Amino acid sequence: MPELAEVARIVHFLRQHLVGKTLSKVQAQHDDVIYGKVGTSAAEFQKAMQGKKVIGAGQQGKYFWITMSSPPHAVMHFGMAGWLKIKDTDTYYYRSDKPADQEWPPKYWKFLLETSDEPKSEAAFVDARRLGRIRLVECPADEIRNHTPLKENGPDPVADKDIVTAAWLGEKLKSKKVPIKALLLDQANISGIGNWMGDEILYHAKIHPEQYSNTLSNDQVKELNTAMHYVCSTAIDVLADSEKFPEHWLFKHRWSKGKKNQSSTLPNGDKITFLTVGGRTSAVVPAVQKKTGAVSKDVNEQPANGTAANSKRKRGVKMEEDSEFDEKPDVKSRGSKKASASAVKEDEEDEEKPSVGRRRSTRSRK
């Protein structure tokens, strides 16, 4: 699932190609899930956008929006596999090598936008799995975050860095008794953090993902806050292009899970193991991420070669099966695997269980 950094990538391209331009042509194909589940329709979307000028684009975590010259405004969410394409522009943090993906209009489009201003831009929202959402919000442009669905979500660690401080985070952690990884993934607490970003943040903070949030020391809270801002801002600065992530990041070395005779190891030799937290596969570096307080349960760790260190059923712990979705895309950043029904609620929109899949890039690997 596109996370905070990947969504920031799209906001960048929206500002570059659509903001300041008038939409001369808008087409929308009705989908009773993508539009209908949030109370609108393709016809309403088309009418609301047609002929208006795009005056801005913004983001709160995994949600993003385009504000128009007059209300309503479009607020969107990619779900598991949605994306926004701009004709003749590489907006991808992944890219398929299928020739059909170069076609225009693209397959599985939900709306098409075309500007009248030169140079003309064409954009398309695509979603094969129909887990994304497109809605209209009736309000002044500068009040969009005060309305559903944004008001129900927590602050964005980049857009709201003045809110997401060590003091604020400490109070949030103390108010709940849940595994720290689950707390980070819950969008009601903090917007935008998904599976890979959560793992990266906890690795840099040297915190075990299963440790209860209310057991972290003041020093650990400070480390967590620092790590959160570091990971989020760094990933956004490079527009989620993982080729440009620092070489020592966990992200660069975690993708051997489930492959025989391969192990995931950091450049310094520390091994990466895998466990399940809140229904998600979590990458952990045991040499760094020690359990310093109570944890929600004993967890079986799984080496990167797929051979369980202990039986999957030992102590009643269920470990996630390997899947191709846990493999690294060829070049750029990836989406996270959908949680099971019992897992932490990631956000209000993820109501369906998608099938497992992965994304590839056409850019050659180095």
Helices and strands as residue ranges (DSSP letters): H 4-17, E 23-28, G 36-38, H 42-49, E 54-60, E 63-68, E 73-77, E 83-86, G 99-102, E 109-115, E 122-126, E 133-137, G 141-146, G 150-152, H 166-174, H 180-185, H 195-205, G 213-215, H 218-237, G 242-244, G 250-253, E 273-277, E 280-284, E 302-303, G 314-316, G 324-326
